[in-house]
Amino acid sequence: MARPAVSYRALALGADERAVGVIAGVYALLPLFAAVPLGRRTDHGRCAPLLPAGVVLVSGGCVLSGLADSLWATALWSGVMGLGHLGFVIGAQSLVARQSAPHEQDRNFGHFTIGASLGQLVGPVAAGALIGGPDMAGSSALALVVAGAGGALALTSLWRVEDRTAVGSPSPGGGRVPVGGILRARGVPAGMLVSLSVLSATDILTAYLPVVGEHRGIAPAVIGVLLGLRAGATIACRLVLTPLLRLLGRPALLTATCFLAAVLCAGVAVPVPVWALGTMLTVLGFCLGVGQPLSMTTVVQAAPAGARSTALALRLTGNRLGQVAAPAAAGLVAGVAGVAAPFVMLGALLLLSSAVAVRSPEGGKRPSEADPTAETGRKATALRRTSDI
């Protein structure tokens, strides 16, 4: 809900296409420097405290973005939102990874990302319903305050979260696995690039479709519905992810969906009727739904056993790098070649991801890793402890 609301708020405060891109990029700037330290912390200790801290920062950033009366303040609080989102996601993804057996990770990460997709389905529609009329500044501020209040409600669910999956010595030697060693593991770079591309596409769609709508005369409420269609298709994809994986396998599924998403992203640049745009975004949402959960599994299974949270954090660092660079590049491209040009840029990025995904490993396990029987036993113990809460 907050991302399109921030774009409309910035437009109401006098931002042009470049400024909208910069503000969208600031959302990812602070997390660039915090992701790896937070990932190290979750590899060596408890990760549950990250969840409420992240929610507080997201909710506070939403409200303060709505109250901000300048573009620089809007950008600042957008960065606070991004930092909160990072903390929450690292904590939550680490819990999923630690409490899932290897054969369950694709499914469980898919279920986890359904939560985000539900928010992306309901949020833009709610934002579009609140934003509009002659007072764009006031209605966009209201949408951000409502988003912050809704996020604060999530705190009521976190009292049930207790992390008992922390391990005392995450690696056989008790030391840290170097970042370079993680990045050299076969499958980690491919997973990071796919994740970066898919998230960049989702972010630029959310941030720039309102700008496209303004230029093509599409009302904010209709833009909200279009973004909701995209998110709804993403949810549908993740609900059928397991049979798709059985049919095609992870590398082929990633390759095919990235390629089709590249074509559809470039197609958004073409001025088409609203119904055709809605159809394209629905199919695009289905394709984009594959990348995030499967890239999580690819990275987790390729990373050394004692550095999986750090590997997930590196994946998030790549995501945030894309969220900084892609909107900024989109703003520059939009200023020079028009507001639809960023979608062509996204198409090229997704096409590159499809070429990399076809060479990614099916599993990602290496013989040098710890005994899988012991690893499964540890996870089973964690699951038993969790069920005793």
N, C-alpha and C positions, 0 to 999 in steps of 0.2 A: 504493500500500500504506500509505503514511504517513498520508494524510488521514483515513480511517476509524479507523485505529489511534489517532491523536491524539484523536479524539472519544471512543473507548472509554476511553482513558487518562484523559481529563478527567472522564468520568462516574465512573470508579473512584476518582478523587481528590475526589469530592463535588460536581462541577459540576452545575448545573441547565441547563435549555434555554437560558437567556440567556447563561450563561457559555460554553457550547459555541459559540454564535453569535459571541461576542466573540473567542474563541480562533481560530475559523476566519477572522474578519476581520483579526486581527493578521498572519496569513500574508501579507496583501496590503498592509499598512501601510507598511513600509519601502520596497518597490518604488515606491510612489506618488511618492517624492521622487528616486528614482534613475533612472527609466526614460528621461527625456528626455536627461540628460547622457550616459548610456551610448549612446543612439541617436545623439547628435551625434558621439561618439567613433567609432562605426562608419561614419558618413558621411565622416569625415575621416581615418580610419586603419584599422589592422588590427583585426579582430574575433575572430580565433581565440583570443587569450588569455582571452576571456570564457568559453569553453567549459569548460576544466578548473577555473577559479576557481568557476564556478557549480556544477559537480558536487561540489567539495569542500565548499562551503557547504551544499548540499542534504544530503549524506551526514552531515556533522557535525551539522547541525540535527536530523536523524532520531535519531541515537544519543543526543544530549544531551536531546532530548525524552523518550526512553525512560528516561533516568537521572534526570530531574527529579522531585522529590517534592512540588511545589507547583503550583498553577494558574498563578501569575504566571510561574514559570520555564518551564512548558509553553508559555505564550503567547509568551514571549521567543524560545525556540528555534523555535517555529513561524514567527515572523517571519524568523529567519535562513534557514530553509528557503525562504521566499518570495523573499527577496533572491537566493539562489543560483539559484532557478528562473528569475527574471527575467534575470539575466546570461547564463545558458545560452541561453535562448530568443531574446534579442535577437541574440546572436552567430550562432545557428543559422539564424534566419529571414533575417538579412542575407545569409548565404552562399547560401541557396536563391534569394533574390530576385536577387542579382547574377549567379548562374550559370544563370539560366533566361531564355530568350527570352520575350517577352510572351505568345505563344500557348501556352507551356508552363507558365505559372505556376499556373493552376488545378490542373493535373495534379500538378506537383511539390510544391506546398504540400499537396495531398491526400495524396501519399505521405509527406511529412514528418510530417503529423499522425497517420498510421497508427502511427508509433512511439509517440506519446503514448497512443493508444487501446490499443495492445497492453499498455502498462503499466497502464492503467486496467482492462483485462480480467484480467490475471494478478494484479495487486496486491491488489485487494479480496478475491479468492478466497483468496489466500495469507494475508492478514490474518485473514479469517474462520476459516481452518483453525487458526491459532495462538491466536486469542483465544477465551476462554470458560472455563467451569468456575468453581469457587469463588474462585480467585485472579485476578480480572479485572485488577487492577493489575499483577501480575507477567506475565501473558500478553500484555497490551497493550504493556508495556515490552519484552518479548522481540520482539514484532512490529516495533516501531520500530527496535530494534537490528539486526534482520535486514534491514529496509528500508535502513538506512544502509549496511550491508555490501554489499548488492546494488547500491546506487548507486555505491559506491566501485569496483566492478568495471568500471563504465563508463569509468573513467579509462584502462583498458588499450586502449580503442578510439580514444582521442583522439590518440595519437602519430602517427596517419596524417593528421590534419587540419592543413593548411597553408593559410593565407589569402593567396592571391596576387591577390585581387580588389580590393585597396585602391586608391583613386584619389587623385591628388595635389590635384586641384581639382574638387570635386564639383559646382560650379555655374559657369555661364559667367563670372560676375563674381568667382569665388573666395571669395565670402562666404557667410554662413549665410542660409538661407531662414527668415524669421520664423515662429514657431509659429502666429501668427494667420493667416498666409498659407496654411499647410498645412491648418489647420482650415477655412478658407473654400473650399478646393478641393471642387468638386462630387463627391460620392461618399465623401469621407473621413468626415464625420459619420455617414452611414448605415452604413458599414462598421464604425465604432467602436461604434455602438449595437447592431448585430446581434451583434458579437463579445462585447460586455459581457453581453448578455442570455443568449446561449448558454452562456458560461462561468459566469455566475451560476447558471444552471439546473444545470449539471454539478456545480458546487461544492456547492450546497445539497443536491442529491440525495446526493452522497457524504457530506456532513457530517451531514445530518438523517435519512437513511433508517435509520441505526442507532438514532436516538432514536424514530422511528416504530415500528421493530421492537421496541424495549423496551416500548413502550406496547401494542402489539398481540400481544405474546407470540411474536414471530418470532425464532428463534435467530440469533446472529451468523453462523454458517456459511451459513444460508439468505440472510441479507442480503448476504453476500459474493458468493453465486451470482447474486443479483438484480442487484447492481451490475456483475458480470461480464457478464451478459446485455446490459445497457445498453451496455457498452463494446464487446462483440462486434458488436452491431448497428451501432455507429458505424464500426467497421473495415469491415464489409460495405458500408456506404454509401460510404465513400471509395474502395473498390475499384471501384465502378460509377459514380463521380462524372463521368467523362468522357462516357459515353453519356447520362447524365441531363442534362448541360449541353447536349449536342447536341440533345436532345429539347425542352427547355424554355427554355434560356437562363438566365443567372445571376439576373436580377431575379425572374423567375417562380419559379424553384426556391427562392430564398431566401424569397420571400413564402409559398409553399405550405407549406414545411417549418416556418417559424416559426409559422404559424397552427395547424398540426396539433400542434406541440409545445406550444403554449399550452393547447389543449384537453386534451392528455394530462397535462400538469403539474397542471392543476386536478383532473383525475381521480384523481391519486395521493392527494388529500385524502379521497377516499371510501373507507371501510373495505370492501375487497373481498377475496375469497379470494386466497391466495398465487399460484395459477396465473394468475389474472386480473391481479394486480399485475405478475407477470413478463411477461405479454403486453404490458401497457401500457408497461413500461419498455423492452422490446425495440423496439417501434415508436418510442417516444420517443428512444431512442438513435440509431436510424436518422435521424430528423429532425434531431437535434442535431449529427450528423456533418457536415452541410452547412455550417453557419454559419462555423466557424473557417477552413477553407482558403479559402472564397470571400470572406470578409471580408478576409483577407490580400491576396488578389489585387485586390479592389476598392480598398483603401487604397494599395497599391503603384502601381497604374496611374493612380490619381487624383492622387497626390502629385507635386510637382515633381521632376525627374530628380535634382537634387542633394540631395534631402532624404528619400529613400525609407526609409532606416534610421530617421531621426527620426520619420517618419510611422508606421512600424511600432512604434516606441517609444511614440508617443502612443496608438496603438491598445492597446498593453499597459498604458499608464497608465489608460485607460478601463476595461480589464479589471480592473486592481487596484482602481480606485475601486469597481467593482461588487463585487469580492470583499471589500472593507471594508464597504461600505454594505449589501449584500444579506444577508450572514449576520447583521450586527448588527440590521437590520430584521427578519430572520426570527426572531431570538431574542426581540425585543420582541413580535412578532405571536404567536409560539408561546406566550409567557408569558401573553398576554391571551386568545387565541382557541383555543389548543390546538396540538399539535405538527404537525398536518396543514395548518394555515392558511398557512404559508410557501409551500406549493406553489400555492395560489390566487394569492398575490402574484406568483409566478414566471409563472403563466399570463397575468396582466395585462401584465407586462413583455414577454413574448414576443409578445403580441398587438400591442403598440405597435411592436415591431420589424418585424412583418410589414407593418404599414401604412407604415413608412418604407422597407422594402426594395422595395416595389412601385414606388417612385419613384426608385430608385437607377439610375445609368447602366449600360448594358451593358458599356461599355469603361472610360471614364474618361480617355482621352487628350485632350489639348488641343493646338491648333495651335501654341501658344507654346512647347511643349516642344522639346527638342533633336531634331535630325534622327533619325528612327527607324532609318535605315540605319546611321548612325554608331554609334547605341546598340547595334544588333544586332552590328555589327562588334566593338565593345569587348567585348561578352559572349562572342562567339565566341573572341576572343583569350584571355579569362580561362579559358574552357573548355579551350583547347588547352594553356595553361600548367598547368592542373590535371591534365590527362591525362599531362603529362610527369613528374609527381611519382613 
